[in-house]
Amino acid sequence: MRTRSLAISLAIQALGLAATLALAGCRSLPPSKPEALWTIEEARGAQVFQQKCARCHHPTTTRPLNGPGLQALTKVKSMPSGAPPTDERLTRVILRGRLNMPAIQLTDDQLSDLLAYLHTL
């Protein structure tokens, strides 16, 4: 009888833990910065994104297109690859490519503007 009580207790604890993890996973991501508040660099970065990135990435959702959605990319602990989303790592992925993502040719100014825009997502 005692073994059964222990099993029920453990099952209840496991369900509680599962519910906690499920609710934590449902937390919404921070919203994107409104376009009306963008700096000039962020607005230029949005244009670069539309020209070079939008065919594969949704900017304001995590829903994948051909590549992962990028909502809150710079605000989360890790990118889809598991790496932290530092500007250095983002630059490396953008300029060198990774897995199915091709390398993107950008000028230094375009890259700087694109990174500024990615921080608005």
C-alpha positions, 0 to 999 in steps of 0.5 A: 500500500505504501508503494502505491501511495509513493507512486501516486505522489510521484505521478502527481509531482511529475504532472505538476512539473510537466504543467509548469514546464508547459506553461513556461514554454507558452510564455509569449516573446517580447513584442517587436519595436513599432516601426514608427519608433525605428531609427534611420539605421533600423529602417534601412536594416528593414529594407536590407532584410526585405531584399536579402532575408524575407524570402526565407525568414518571417521577421515577427513570428517564430513560425518557420518559412524556409528558415526559422522565424526571427521574432525576438531573435536577439532577446532569447537565450539562444538561436535555433542552433543553440548558440547565444544570439550575439552580434558576432554570431549573427554576423558569422551566420549571415556572412558565412551561412550555416547548414541550409542558409547561404552566405549573404554578401553585404557591405559593412553599412548594410550589415550594421543596419541589418543587425540594428533591425534584427534587434527591433524584432 
